[in-house]
Amino acid sequence: MFPIDIRPDKLGEEMLDYSRKLGQGMQNLLDAGDIDSGVSPKDAVYREDKLVLYRYQRPAEVAQQETPLLVVYALVNRPYMTDIQEDRSTIKGLLATGQDVYLIDWGYPDQADSSLTLDDYINGYIDRCVDHIRHTHGVDKVNILGICQGGSFSLMYSALHPDKVRNLVTMVTPVDFKTPDNMLSNWVQNVDVDLAVDTMGNIPGELLNWSFLSLKPFSLTGQKYVNMVDMLDKPEKAKNFLRMEQWIFDSPDQAGETFRQFIKDFYQQNAFINGTARVGERPVDLKQIRCPVLNIYALQDHLVPPDASKALNGLTGSEDYTELAFPGGHIGIYVSGKAQKEVTPAIGEWLNAR
């Protein structure tokens, strides 16, 4: 064993260096100014209630694919995670592969939205966004990229509207909500969801956010802020840290009735696996998804374990099913340098081949 070097002179040097970095970091945080939420230019092309549909401006030098791509993000947190900074942007990477990218921004639900259901989101909002894109481009079908809960929504939408979807990409998407390693699912099994929704109406985003952070309390609420000192002495790294912090705590409330149905039907009753999923009056049959499917999961995902996503294999009616494993976590799959080199180009290549 190697002895631990705790000589007073070395310890003093480390404390001085830490203090210097902390002081410089605090100044860089104060000087950071406004923190942008998304870096790629985009235009609002459709609005409905709180929802805004954006179309990203494509690079002039890149040949554009004929079939547009709609990104469907989760209701939890905000979709600018996909476009968080210039060198770590899923959106920018997709544009570079020739995709004509649209994205749904769900906005911030308030009590006026508490009665919205899964039917309103899937057969209402998503379907009308798809129709807007179809009519704009004069095409019968669009490509869809569903992320996390947005992937679950996209599966339901594609099963109910197979005539409007050419290719489906799901990213860190829960399908089997009761895998043994799904800590979030284990927590929610005995929650009285009806009581929560009947009491609060909408479910506060802050409550959900702290629940997610509590899944890894040491690394997400303690160690992170110790480690940050090593990066804050550089202004650009300080600003990037604030971008991530802004996104983490930018948590919209959840429309009560949608939360009630999603938690009870999927987390508690595992509706995809048991074949009991319904949207409105219609049953959801994943075998109706016959388009090509690309299913991407993260090997170190603590929110959607790999087996929760891999369960999709064999559930759809597609004869063109592909899986892609990413060696990272739930957030790293959008923002890590490795993801920019591997995941986003792979999505573009897969779509362009179809």
Secondary structure, 3 states (H helix, E strand, C coil): CCCCCCCHHHHHHHHHHHHHHHHHHHHHHHCCCCCCCCCCCEEEEEEECCEEEEEECCCCCCCCCCCCEEEECCCCCCHHHHEEECCEEHHHHHHHCCCCEEEEECCCCCHHHCCCCHHHHHHHHHHHHHHHHHHHHCCCCEEEEEECHHHHHHHHHHHHCHHHEEEEEEECCCCCCCCCCCHHHHHHCCCCHHHHHHHHCCECHHHHHHHHHCCCHHHHHHHHHHHHHHCCCCHHHHHHHHHHHHHHCCCCCECHHHHHHHHHHHHHCCHHHHCCCEECCEECCHHHCCCCEEEEEECCCCCCCHHHHHCCCCCCCCCCEEEEEECCCCCHHHHCHHHHHHHHHHHHHHHHCC
